Amino acid sequence: MQPIKTRITELLGITTPIISAPMGYSWSADLASAVTKAGGFGMAGAAFDTSEQLRDNLGGVRTALGVPTGKVLPIGVGLVGWVLDQTEISEDPRIPTVLDELPKAIYFAFGEDLGKYVKAVRDYEANRNHKTPVFVCVSTLEQALRAAKEWHVDVLVAQGIEAGGHSNLHAPPVSILLSAILEAIPNGPPVVAAGGIATGAQVASLLTLGASAVILGTRLLFTEECQYTSVQKSIILDAGLGNSTAQGACFDEVMGMKWPKDIVGHGVANRIWTDHLEGLPFEERKRRYDEGKANSDTDRLIVWAGKAVGLTKEIRPAGTVVAQIHEDAIRTLKKASALL
């Protein structure tokens, strides 16, 4: 594999600037390790895991990668800010657990004040040799400025409106957000682009814009290692472009999840979405969702996915996907150079 050299590949010691999204509901030890083995950088999604579950899951990655206990684990771990607001004041805090596992990066997203968790990492590691690079997900220029100038994060993740799972309802497209951040913070931390990325040509275009790496989320749902069920994978395979996905609070509302203001779910459009569009009261929407769940009704099965869902039509091994996108990116970069 011909390396692509960026600030992120140098920071993480990887060959290709491709990072797997820390997806809480669909990542697996096999997925994260496959991306790392392919020369990229795998990430684990902590989501709502207990510390014990985190240790078990990261232990699975260690086994898959053959990394002994006490050695740096070449993946990152993603944590959700509003979940940390509850866990870090409990008797089972997650940040110390994650840091004790020696990941190569830690990633924070979706919180009212992620800066306090950046500080928690710095404080915890003040007296140890291993320093964990801190990634922070931002969806506005204002957030990026604060993360870079006040919190002094190591890496900014610019997440555009195209991203699946959860994202900021008011985020601009990733190319616009990336350009705005790089113009406002020209000598700032490296910026990783996230949202709607599924092809090597897109990777090449974002690297040309100034991104140091990209995050793949939806694209990696179409892999053998993704934990989505066969039914969920069938749904994303059938999804197309255009109006195949929907973004709104209605998905989390019926699940009983309370995300921060403006952070909403983005998934395949289904009856949950049309119930919302039809103006049904919450009680009725919740009743229909619960009934559908009890009956295994796929019309109301929540399947998180972003705008890129319509660009892929087959399930393949994650390592193959990373290698193909990497080679396509190199081919596109070389082709573009011929324009001059």
N, C-alpha and C positions, 0 to 999 in steps of 0.2 A: 504493500500500500504506500503510495507516494504521500508523504506528510503534507498537511496544510499548516503553516506556521502562523500563529496569532498569539496575542498576550495570554489568552485563556489556555491554549495548548501548552504554552510554556509554564504557566502557573500550575496546571494539573498534571503535566507530564503525559499528555495524550497525543495521538497521531492525527485525529480528525476533530474538528470543532463541533462535534455533535453530542448533545447532552440529552438524556431522557428526562422527561418531566417527572417530578415527584408526585405521581398520581396516587391518591389515597385509596381509591377503590379498585384499581386495575393493575398496579405494579406487582411484581413478584421478585423474589430473590433471583430466579432464573432470568427474568427480563433485565434487571439492573446489571447482573454479572455478564449477560450476553453482550450488552452494549459496551461495557468496559473491555471485555475480551476482544471486541471488534475494533478497538482503538479509540472508542469514544469514552464518554463518562456517564456511567449509570447513576441513577438517583432512586432512593427509597422514599416513599411517601408515608410519613408517620401518622398523619390524620388523627384518628381517635385512639390509637394503640396505647396500651398501658406500657410502663417501663419494661415489664416482663416480656410482653409481646414484641417490643422493639428489640430487646436483646436476642430473642429467639429468631426474629426475622433477619437481623443483621448477622447473626451466627450462620444462618443459611447462606448468606452472601459469602461469608468467609469460607465456608465449606466449598461452595461452587467455584470460588476463585483460588482456593488453595492458600489462603492467607492465614498464618497462625495468629492465635490470640496474642495481643501485645504489639502487633505490627499495624502500621497504618492501612486502613481499609480503603481501596481505591474507588470509592463511590461517595456520593453526597447523600445527605438526609434532609428532607424537606419537612418543615414544621409550620403549622397554621397559627397565626398570631392570636386569634380570638379563642382558640382552644387552649393555648398557653396561658391566657389570662385566667383560666380556671385551674389548670394543672400545676402551674408554677407556684401557687400559693397553697397547694395541697401537700399531703405527705408523700406524694408520688410524682415529684417534678421530672419532666422529660429531658430538659436540656443537659443536666449532668449525666444522665444515662447515655444520651447520644454522644456527648464528648468523650466519655470513658471508653466508648467503642472505637475511638480514633478514626473517624471518617475523614476523608480528604477535603470535605467541604460541608458546610451547614447552610441551609436555605430557609429564609423566613418570608412569609407572605400573608396577606389578609389580616391586618391588625390595625387598631387605632394608633398604637405607639410601638412600632417594632424596634425603635431605638433602644428601649430598655432591655430587649433580648440580645441585641448586638453587644451592649455593655455587659450583660450577664456572661456572654461567651468570653469577652476580653478579661473580665475579672476572674473567671474560673481558670483560665489558662495563664494567668499572670506569672505563676511560678513554675510553669512546666515548659519543656523544650518544644513540644509539638504545638504549633499554632494553626488553628483551623480557619481557612479562608471563609469569610461570611458573605453569602449571596443574599441580596434583598430584592424582592419583586416589587416593581413600581409600575403604575399605569398612567401617571401624569408627570409632567415636567416638574411640578412643584414637589411631588414625592421624591423624584430623582435628586433634585437639588438638596433636599433635606438629608436624604440617605448619604449622599456623597460628602456634603460639606459639614453636617452636624454629627452624623454617626460614623463617618469615615469607613464605610463598608469597603470590602475588597472587590466586590463585583456587583454591578447593577443588572437586573433582569428586566428588560423593557417588554412588558406583556401588552399586546395589542388586543383590540376588541374581538379579534378573530378566534381567540383562545377558547378551547373547550373546558369543561369542568366548571371552574368558577373564575370570574374576571370582573373588572370594573365596568359597569354599564355605560360609563361616559368616557372610556378609554378611546383614543384615536386608533386607527390602523397601525400595525406594528412598524411599518416603514416610516410613517410620519412621526411616531413617538421616538423611534430610534434617531431620526435626523434631528429632532428638536433637542434631545438630550446631548448628542454629540456636539451640536453647535453651542449649547449653553455651558457645557462642561468639557471643553476641548482637551484638558489635561487631567481629566478625572479617571476614575477606575474603569476597567474594561466593561463593555456593555454586551450583554447577551440578548439576542432577539427571541421572542416567544410569541406564538399565535399564528395559526393558519399555515404552518410550514410543513410541506410534505414531499418536496422534490429537490433534487440536486440543483436545479436551476434557481430555485428560490434561495437556497443556501448561498449560492454564488452571488446572487444579487444583494443579499443582506450583508455578506462579507465585504462586497464592494462599497456598500453604503457606510461601512465602518464598524459593523458588529464584529466582536471577537469570537463569537460562537452562536449557535442556535440551539433552541430547545425543541425537541419533538415530543408531542403528547399524543394527539389524535392519530398521527401516522403510526405510532407504535401500538395502538390498540389492535391494528391489523397484523398481529404477530402471534406465533404459537405460544410464546411465553406469557402474553398478557392474561390476566386472571379473569377477564370477561368470560361469561358463560357462552356456550355455543349459540344460544338464543340471542344474546346481546351482539355477538359477532355477526350473526345473520342479519340483524337489524342495521348495523353500520355498513355491511356489504350492500344492502339494498338502498341505502341512502344516496341521494344525488346531490347536485349543487343547487343553488337557489334557496328555496325555502325549506330545505330538509332539516335544518336545525332551528332552534328557538332559544332566546335568551331572556330570562325573567325570573322573578322571585317565586313564581307559582310552583316550581318543582320542589324547592326547599320548604315552602309553606305546607304542602301536603305531607312532607316527611317529618315536619315538626322541627326543622333546623332553623336557627336564627343567626344568619351571617351578618357581618357589619354592613352599615349603610352603603348602598350602591354596589355591593358585591353580590352578584346574582349568578345563578346556575345557567349553563349553556349545554344543551343536549339535543338529541334527536327529537324533532317536533312530533308530538303524539296527542292522545286524547286529553292528557293533563293540560297541554297548551291550548287546545280548542275549548276545553271547559272554561279556562281563564278568559279566552277571547269572547266567549259567549256571555260573559258576565255572571256566571253562576256564583252564588254566595260561597264563602269559604267552607261552611259546614257541608254543603252538598259536594263540593269538589273533594274534600277530605273523605267523605263517605264513599264516593266513587273510587277514589284511589285505594282506600283500605279494602274495599270489596274486590277490586281488580287484583290487588296483591294476594289476597286470600285465595283467589281462583286462578292464580298464575296467568292473568290476562296480560298479554304482551302489548295491548293497546295503551296501557298505562304503566309500562315498565320503563323506569328511568334509565336512560343510556347516555351518559355524559360524552359529548363529542363536540368538536369545534368546526369552523367553516371549511376546513380542509377535508372533511369526511368524504366528500364526493370525488376526491382525486385518487382514491385507492379502491381496487376491486378484487384483491386476493389476500389471503393469509399466508405469511411467510415467516421463516425464522428471523428473529430480531437481528442477529449478526449479519445475515444476508441483506436485510434492509439497510442497515448502517453502511455496509460496504458499497452497496449500489448507489446510495445517495451521495456518498463521498466521491465515488468515481464520476458520477454525473456532475457534481459540483466542479471537480477539476476540469472535466471536459468543457463545461460551460465557461469557466474562467479562461481557459486557453482559447476558446472560440472568440470570446469577447476581445481578447488582446489583439486579434487579427483585424479588428476594426480600426486600429491606429496605424 
